[in-house]
Amino acid sequence: MKIYSVLQIGEYHINHCEDYLFIGDIGSDKVLCAVMDGCTMATDSYFAATLVGKLLRKIVQEKGYKELYGLEVITDIDSSLKFIIQELFKELNVTKNQLLLDKEELLTTLIVLLIDKKENRGIVLVIGDGLVSINGKVTEFDQDNKPDYLGFHLNENFEEWYASQIQKIEFDSVHDISIATDGIFMFAPVKKVDATETINPVEFLLSDKGNEEEKEMLTLKLKRLEHGFGLKPTDDLALIRIIA
């Protein structure tokens, strides 16, 4: 299983990339991937996206240790994901109280993907908007530029909130999986090139297996889109692709 990732600031953004991504192993059998997109209209949105990524890293490391020493054994993949999101809620509330953060400082979308490599199955939860591609089937989660940000729900009853989540997909085989923030839809021509053909950036990034042997496959694809076709994402982009 090969995991590729890329994080790029949008052409129309100047100071900060407001997206973030995280990839972490839970023991030897599971891997958690996540992409976050901070709300541009909120306060320091790059901070919210990065904070969620750092907290997920902490949660994944702690969960890995507990499973290693038999202190925690959760075999059901949905239950494992639920536990991780519940811990994220707890950690965000602790951080919010410690740093006296306002709700506007915690607004970020979250697409989280959990894969059980041993069982060859996975689950993905989308909080807000973005894109999920599972073995060639692409699903766009579009909330009309009004994403249901994670920070809106930190004070709610977690059990009720989690049970109400409908943007969730379970799958039984892992061949070619991608998750991305909505920046993947924002490619536009930014320079003149001598290209004699057209290209679909989404299909190119999600389906084409050129440079599969290279760790920086997605970075190389972005370079080809820019220099070969004059296309760059105008919004920030966080993208993770897994090829088995």
Secondary structure, DSSP 8 states (H G I E B T S, - for coil): -EEEEEEE--TT--S---EEEEEEEETTTEEEEEEEEE-TTSSSHHHHHHHHHHHHHHHHHHHHHHHHTTS-----HHHHHHHHHHHHHHHHHHHHHHHT--GGGS-EEEEEEEEETTTTEEEEEEESSEEEEETTEEEEE--TT----GGGGTTS-HHHHHHT---EEEES--SEEEEE-GGGG-EEE-S-----S---HHHHHHT--TTTTSTTHHHHHHHHHHHHH-EEESS-EEEEEEE-
